[in-house]
Amino acid sequence: MSRWKTLIAAAALLSAGGCGGKKSPAGEVQATSGPDKRADKVWFDSCQSCHGAKGLGNGAAARNLNPKPRSLDDPAWQKRTTDDQIRRVITKGGAAVGLSPSMPATPTLIVDKPALKALVTKIRNFAK
């Protein structure tokens, strides 16, 4: 079982017992502690509104953006994009790396490397 599936299953069990875990509006169970929780919080608070709950680029705010947010499940994009490129666009924002200026920076993740790594893993898992 993959690490994310294990975390999601554990979070589901915890939330079922009322001991933790939190469901997003899309009904997904979020991790309950550590870097995965911080990554989920960043995704939920900062990314999901444009990229959508499943990373398809179809979040509620996407309809008002030009260019549209990237679909993170695109196999070609996943293959040609390095983890370092993903980290840079997350921490510096789109304009700083020659992409859409609508993509905001999340500089707090520069110092929270475990959460940044977990967020990159979350983005990579959209392709699966």
C-alpha positions in Angstrom: 0.0 0.0 0.0 1.4 3.4 -0.9 2.3 5.9 1.8 -0.5 8.3 0.9 -3.1 5.5 0.8 -1.9 4.4 4.3 -2.1 8.0 5.6 -5.6 8.4 4.1 -6.8 5.1 5.5 -5.4 6.0 9.0 -7.0 9.5 8.8 -10.3 8.0 7.8 -10.2 5.6 10.8 -9.4 8.5 13.1 -12.2 10.7 11.8 -14.7 7.9 12.0 -14.0 7.6 15.7 -14.1 11.4 16.2 -10.4 11.5 17.2 -9.1 13.6 14.5 -8.9 13.9 10.8 -10.8 16.5 8.8 -12.8 16.3 5.6 -12.3 18.9 2.9 -15.4 20.2 1.1 -14.7 17.6 -1.6 -15.1 14.9 1.1 -11.4 13.9 1.1 -9.9 13.0 4.5 -6.9 15.1 5.3 -3.9 13.8 7.2 -4.0 14.5 10.9 -0.4 15.4 11.9 3.1 16.3 10.7 4.4 17.5 7.3 1.5 15.7 5.5 -1.0 17.7 7.5 0.8 20.9 6.8 1.0 20.0 3.0 -2.7 19.2 3.0 -3.5 22.5 4.7 -1.4 24.4 2.1 -3.2 22.5 -0.7 -6.6 23.1 0.8 -6.0 26.8 1.6 -3.9 27.9 -1.4 -3.9 25.4 -4.3 -7.3 23.7 -4.5 -9.3 26.8 -5.4 -7.5 26.9 -8.7 -6.1 23.4 -9.3 -9.2 21.6 -8.0 -9.5 18.9 -5.3 -7.9 16.3 -7.7 -5.4 18.6 -9.3 -7.3 18.8 -12.6 -7.0 22.5 -13.0 -10.8 22.9 -12.5 -11.1 24.6 -9.2 -13.8 27.2 -8.5 -11.4 30.1 -9.2 -10.1 28.5 -12.4 -12.9 29.8 -14.6 -11.7 33.4 -14.0 -8.1 32.8 -14.8 -6.2 33.2 -18.0 -4.2 31.1 -18.5 -6.1 28.3 -16.9 -4.3 26.4 -14.0 -2.3 23.4 -15.0 -3.9 20.0 -14.7 -1.4 18.2 -12.5 -2.5 14.8 -13.6 -1.1 15.3 -17.1 1.4 12.5 -17.7 3.5 14.5 -20.2 3.9 17.4 -17.7 4.7 15.0 -14.9 7.4 13.3 -17.0 9.1 16.5 -18.1 8.9 18.4 -14.8 11.4 17.9 -12.0 10.7 17.9 -8.3 13.0 20.9 -8.1 10.9 22.8 -10.7 7.7 22.1 -8.7 9.4 23.3 -5.5 10.5 26.5 -7.2 7.1 27.4 -8.5 5.4 26.6 -5.2 7.8 28.7 -3.1 8.5 31.5 -5.6 5.3 31.7 -7.6 4.6 31.5 -11.3 5.9 34.9 -12.3 9.3 34.3 -10.7 9.9 31.2 -12.9 8.4 32.4 -16.2 4.9 30.9 -15.6 1.5 32.5 -14.9 1.7 35.5 -12.5 -1.7 34.2 -11.1 0.2 31.4 -9.4 1.1 32.8 -6.0 4.3 32.1 -4.0 4.2 30.2 -0.8 7.5 31.3 0.7 6.7 29.8 4.2 7.4 26.4 2.7 11.1 27.3 2.0 11.8 26.7 5.7 9.3 23.9 6.1 11.1 21.4 3.9 9.2 18.3 5.1 5.9 19.9 4.2 7.2 21.1 0.9 8.4 17.6 0.1 5.0 16.2 1.1 3.3 18.7 -1.1 5.5 17.7 -4.1 4.6 14.1 -3.4 0.9 15.0 -3.3 1.3 16.7 -6.7 3.1 13.7 -8.1 0.3 11.4 -6.8 -2.2 13.2 -9.0 -0.8 11.3 -12.0 -1.6 7.9 -10.4 
